[in-house]
Amino acid sequence: MTRKDLQTINSDREIIDLRMQAEDLINNVESLSDEDFRNEAQRIEKEIDDRIAVLIQQMEG
């Protein structure tokens, strides 16, 4: 993966939005149950992984 590929991933709007959601989740950890926090963190992680996979496919194709 090249530096340009990494820049493409890091500047993707969906990736940025998901990272902001993760930051909000961390900032609000005290107001959530452990289960809710864990579920939301897993959702965000999966969405980031899925989006990166799509971006990599687009770059390769």
Secondary structure, DSSP 8 states (H G I E B T S, - for coil): --HHHHHHHHT-HHHHHHHHHHHHHHHTGGGS-HHHHHHHHHHHHHHHHHHHHHHHHHHH-
